Amino acid sequence: MSNPKLQATGLGAADETIRGGFGRITTSDVQSPSIKRRLLALLAIMGPGIIVMVGDNDAGGITTYAQAGQAYGTSLLWTLPLLVVVLAVSQEMVVRLGAVTGVGHGRLLKERFGKFWAVFSVIDLFVLNFLTLVTEFIGVRYALGYIGIPPYASVFLMAAVLVASVISGRFERWERFMLVLVLVSLAVFPLMALSPFRWSSVAVGALFPSIKGGLTSTAVIFIIGIVGTTVAPWQLFFQQSNIIDKRITPRWIRYERADTFIGSLLTNVAAAAVMVAAAFALGGVTGQFQDAGGLIRGFAHSLGSLGGYLFALVLLEASLIGAATVTLSTSYALGDLFGVDQSLNRPVRDAKGFYGSYLILVILAAGIVLIPRLPLSLINLAVQVLAGVLLPSALAFLLLLCNDKEILGPWVNPPWLNVVATFIIGLLLELSLILTVVTVVPSVNVLSILIVGLSLVALVTVGVWISQWRSRNSRPIVDKVARLSWSMPASALLHRPRVNRGRSLVLGGLRIYLIVAIALMIVSFVRLGGG
């Protein structure tokens, strides 16, 4: 199959119009000094950023936050402000890639790193997303089961809603439905208000890092579970393709950045609300609520029937928006890999492969979740571990793409962002390795691994800072007009990425890391499955 041409972007036509869930915007709005028109422009652009962030607070995420609050009180709240920074940094790079190149993440991987890495990334994403989709159906079973709807009916209803939301052939209709789910997610705040929380405990937990009971293997798994459920590889594929689907170009990039930053803040504040509610409502309750159904009953026991219904509503919303975004990111990625038409603006007859992959995923996940005696806890653990294993490599590729002058030109990362991103990727890499090792050898000394890993990450970050500081004067200065009018060349005009020592080390290191981590993960799950 010949390489598809990479879509050029830039200033676009004079009558360029964006249609979103909260309205529409034309070129004149972005140039207007009026605050009102700029706010309306932000509302029209808002969508991909806030949806991808809230979508990651899915059924598994809500369950993880509640379990963390029940087990550790407010002592793990400090992880969430840090994750705001991680989300903002990683997804801002995705915003630039999508708006400037007009090409999906999977297609860029194929163009710049070759078919092997593209196929490997998309297959891993498919496996992870499919398992995640199964957990979303499980969440709906628990949420609707609380009000008496049987499993078969709840699974059928969810599948029908997911399919109906995408087949209109109008992007803004799908986005409007997603934004309604975002509004429903705010029910976490009344849930927190019902619990007997204390602001002083919340402030201490958020500002001063601590771990109730000390740094144990279980605590590390919870911390990494919070990281893995807040930052996931599918977000990169989803937001980049969603930006292209909405036809956002560099002209609108500052609004999409604002959308992304608002979303990263909202999703972590909502996660904190769930953790706080569970800490004060479930922390002192006799017995442990190990799954989402048990958590619903726990909130009902402690906060009354309203508390149970609120958590069930939050779980239902989280399952729906999580399933919609995860499934769509898979269809986007498969479309990138196989070069098929992929857009929510196209009717079904013009994008059969795109909608067909979406439908098949939904049907398969719906069927699997109805299997009797399904090992739910093992599936949830597999999602967290696999996400932790794949995330550092996904972010490493993202960092390399955002330093590729052939595709981003004047939009490549500034030096300070490369330093910050290197530290974040190194930290996540260490956490994912710790998770893998702890899963296989629970008795390992976590503190020693953490200290050694942090030292190595610090050394690598300092090395990158020195390299960036030395090359600071070699970066061309481009004025705003030239920057906005820059467009990526077509595929046939792009040069192959230069093979240098740094790039070779990164790609070689990723191969070794993924082989070791996935091998350890397979051993771990074979042991857990046998047990």
ChimeraX attribute file (.defattr): number of C-alpha atoms within 10 A of each C-alpha:
attribute: neighborCount
match mode: 1-to-1
recipient: residues
	/A:1	5
	/A:2	5
	/A:3	11
	/A:4	15
	/A:5	13
	/A:6	21
	/A:7	16
	/A:8	17
	/A:9	23
	/A:10	19
	/A:11	18
	/A:12	15
	/A:13	8
	/A:14	9
	/A:15	9
	/A:16	15
	/A:17	17
	/A:18	19
	/A:19	19
	/A:20	23
	/A:21	20
	/A:22	18
	/A:23	16
	/A:24	17
	/A:25	22
	/A:26	15
	/A:27	18
	/A:28	14
	/A:29	18
	/A:30	18
	/A:31	11
	/A:32	12
	/A:33	10
	/A:34	10
	/A:35	9
	/A:36	11
	/A:37	16
	/A:38	17
	/A:39	13
	/A:40	17
	/A:41	25
	/A:42	24
	/A:43	18
	/A:44	21
	/A:45	30
	/A:46	25
	/A:47	28
	/A:48	27
	/A:49	30
	/A:50	24
	/A:51	27
	/A:52	27
	/A:53	32
	/A:54	28
	/A:55	29
	/A:56	26
	/A:57	28
	/A:58	30
	/A:59	31
	/A:60	29
	/A:61	25
	/A:62	26
	/A:63	25
	/A:64	26
	/A:65	30
	/A:66	29
	/A:67	25
	/A:68	26
	/A:69	26
	/A:70	24
	/A:71	23
	/A:72	21
	/A:73	26
	/A:74	28
	/A:75	25
	/A:76	25
	/A:77	31
	/A:78	20
	/A:79	21
	/A:80	21
	/A:81	16
	/A:82	13
	/A:83	20
	/A:84	21
	/A:85	15
	/A:86	21
	/A:87	22
	/A:88	21
	/A:89	19
	/A:90	20
	/A:91	25
	/A:92	19
	/A:93	23
	/A:94	29
	/A:95	27
	/A:96	24
	/A:97	29
	/A:98	28
	/A:99	24
	/A:100	29
	/A:101	26
	/A:102	26
	/A:103	23
	/A:104	29
	/A:105	28
	/A:106	25
	/A:107	24
	/A:108	21
	/A:109	22
	/A:110	18
	/A:111	19
	/A:112	20
	/A:113	17
	/A:114	13
	/A:115	15
	/A:116	10
	/A:117	17
	/A:118	22
	/A:119	18
	/A:120	11
	/A:121	20
	/A:122	22
	/A:123	16
	/A:124	16
	/A:125	25
	/A:126	21
	/A:127	14
	/A:128	23
	/A:129	25
	/A:130	21
	/A:131	18
	/A:132	27
	/A:133	30
	/A:134	25
	/A:135	25
	/A:136	30
	/A:137	30
	/A:138	25
	/A:139	28
	/A:140	26
	/A:141	26
	/A:142	24
	/A:143	28
	/A:144	22
	/A:145	16
	/A:146	16
	/A:147	10
	/A:148	10
	/A:149	14
	/A:150	13
	/A:151	18
	/A:152	13
	/A:153	13
	/A:154	21
	/A:155	24
	/A:156	15
	/A:157	13
	/A:158	21
	/A:159	20
	/A:160	14
	/A:161	12
	/A:162	21
	/A:163	16
	/A:164	11
	/A:165	19
	/A:166	24
	/A:167	17
	/A:168	16
	/A:169	18
	/A:170	17
	/A:171	21
	/A:172	22
	/A:173	19
	/A:174	20
	/A:175	24
	/A:176	17
	/A:177	14
	/A:178	26
	/A:179	21
	/A:180	13
	/A:181	20
	/A:182	23
	/A:183	11
	/A:184	15
	/A:185	23
	/A:186	16
	/A:187	18
	/A:188	23
	/A:189	18
	/A:190	15
	/A:191	24
	/A:192	24
	/A:193	13
	/A:194	18
	/A:195	19
	/A:196	14
	/A:197	17
	/A:198	10
	/A:199	10
	/A:200	8
	/A:201	13
	/A:202	20
	/A:203	13
	/A:204	15
	/A:205	20
	/A:206	19
	/A:207	13
	/A:208	13
	/A:209	12
	/A:210	18
	/A:211	19
	/A:212	13
	/A:213	10
	/A:214	10
	/A:215	13
	/A:216	18
	/A:217	21
	/A:218	14
	/A:219	19
	/A:220	19
	/A:221	21
	/A:222	21
	/A:223	20
	/A:224	22
	/A:225	26
	/A:226	23
	/A:227	23
	/A:228	25
	/A:229	22
	/A:230	26
	/A:231	24
	/A:232	24
	/A:233	24
	/A:234	26
	/A:235	24
	/A:236	26
	/A:237	25
	/A:238	26
	/A:239	28
	/A:240	28
	/A:241	30
	/A:242	27
	/A:243	26
	/A:244	22
	/A:245	21
	/A:246	22
	/A:247	18
	/A:248	25
	/A:249	26
	/A:250	26
	/A:251	21
	/A:252	20
	/A:253	20
	/A:254	15
	/A:255	21
	/A:256	27
	/A:257	22
	/A:258	18
	/A:259	21
	/A:260	28
	/A:261	21
	/A:262	17
	/A:263	26
	/A:264	27
	/A:265	20
	/A:266	19
	/A:267	27
	/A:268	23
	/A:269	18
	/A:270	22
	/A:271	24
	/A:272	27
	/A:273	25
	/A:274	27
	/A:275	31
	/A:276	34
	/A:277	32
	/A:278	30
	/A:279	27
	/A:280	21
	/A:281	26
	/A:282	26
	/A:283	20
	/A:284	13
	/A:285	14
	/A:286	8
	/A:287	9
	/A:288	14
	/A:289	19
	/A:290	13
	/A:291	18
	/A:292	25
	/A:293	22
	/A:294	13
	/A:295	23
	/A:296	24
	/A:297	20
	/A:298	23
	/A:299	27
	/A:300	19
	/A:301	15
	/A:302	19
	/A:303	18
	/A:304	13
	/A:305	13
	/A:306	14
	/A:307	25
	/A:308	23
	/A:309	20
	/A:310	22
	/A:311	29
	/A:312	27
	/A:313	20
	/A:314	24
	/A:315	30
	/A:316	26
	/A:317	29
	/A:318	29
	/A:319	31
	/A:320	25
	/A:321	28
	/A:322	28
	/A:323	28
	/A:324	24
	/A:325	27
	/A:326	29
	/A:327	25
	/A:328	27
	/A:329	27
	/A:330	26
	/A:331	26
	/A:332	30
	/A:333	28
	/A:334	24
	/A:335	21
	/A:336	25
	/A:337	22
	/A:338	14
	/A:339	15
	/A:340	16
	/A:341	16
	/A:342	23
	/A:343	24
	/A:344	25
	/A:345	19
	/A:346	19
	/A:347	15
	/A:348	17
	/A:349	9
	/A:350	14
	/A:351	18
	/A:352	15
	/A:353	19
	/A:354	23
	/A:355	24
	/A:356	13
	/A:357	17
	/A:358	23
	/A:359	18
	/A:360	12
	/A:361	19
	/A:362	23
	/A:363	15
	/A:364	13
	/A:365	21
	/A:366	22
	/A:367	14
	/A:368	12
	/A:369	22
	/A:370	16
	/A:371	9
	/A:372	7
	/A:373	7
	/A:374	11
	/A:375	11
	/A:376	14
	/A:377	11
	/A:378	12
	/A:379	16
	/A:380	20
	/A:381	16
	/A:382	19
	/A:383	24
	/A:384	27
	/A:385	24
	/A:386	23
	/A:387	26
	/A:388	29
	/A:389	25
	/A:390	24
	/A:391	20
	/A:392	26
	/A:393	23
	/A:394	19
	/A:395	24
	/A:396	19
	/A:397	18
	/A:398	21
	/A:399	21
	/A:400	16
	/A:401	23
	/A:402	21
	/A:403	18
	/A:404	17
	/A:405	14
	/A:406	17
	/A:407	24
	/A:408	20
	/A:409	19
	/A:410	22
	/A:411	20
	/A:412	22
	/A:413	21
	/A:414	14
	/A:415	18
	/A:416	13
	/A:417	17
	/A:418	21
	/A:419	20
	/A:420	17
	/A:421	22
	/A:422	22
	/A:423	20
	/A:424	21
	/A:425	22
	/A:426	22
	/A:427	19
	/A:428	24
	/A:429	23
	/A:430	21
	/A:431	26
	/A:432	27
	/A:433	22
	/A:434	23
	/A:435	28
	/A:436	25
	/A:437	20
	/A:438	20
	/A:439	22
	/A:440	18
	/A:441	13
	/A:442	14
	/A:443	11
	/A:444	15
	/A:445	13
	/A:446	18
	/A:447	13
	/A:448	9
	/A:449	15
	/A:450	14
	/A:451	11
	/A:452	11
	/A:453	19
	/A:454	16
	/A:455	11
	/A:456	14
	/A:457	21
	/A:458	15
	/A:459	13
	/A:460	16
	/A:461	21
	/A:462	15
	/A:463	13
	/A:464	19
	/A:465	18
	/A:466	13
	/A:467	13
	/A:468	17
	/A:469	12
	/A:470	10
	/A:471	10
	/A:472	12
	/A:473	9
	/A:474	7
	/A:475	11
	/A:476	9
	/A:477	9
	/A:478	12
	/A:479	9
	/A:480	9
	/A:481	9
	/A:482	12
	/A:483	18
	/A:484	21
	/A:485	14
	/A:486	19
	/A:487	22
	/A:488	21
	/A:489	19
	/A:490	14
	/A:491	15
	/A:492	10
	/A:493	11
	/A:494	14
	/A:495	11
	/A:496	11
	/A:497	13
	/A:498	9
	/A:499	8
	/A:500	8
	/A:501	8
	/A:502	9
	/A:503	13
	/A:504	12
	/A:505	11
	/A:506	14
	/A:507	16
	/A:508	11
	/A:509	12
	/A:510	17
	/A:511	13
	/A:512	10
	/A:513	18
	/A:514	15
	/A:515	11
	/A:516	13
	/A:517	20
	/A:518	16
	/A:519	12
	/A:520	16
	/A:521	21
	/A:522	14
	/A:523	13
	/A:524	19
	/A:525	17
	/A:526	10
	/A:527	11
	/A:528	12
	/A:529	10
	/A:530	7
	/A:531	6
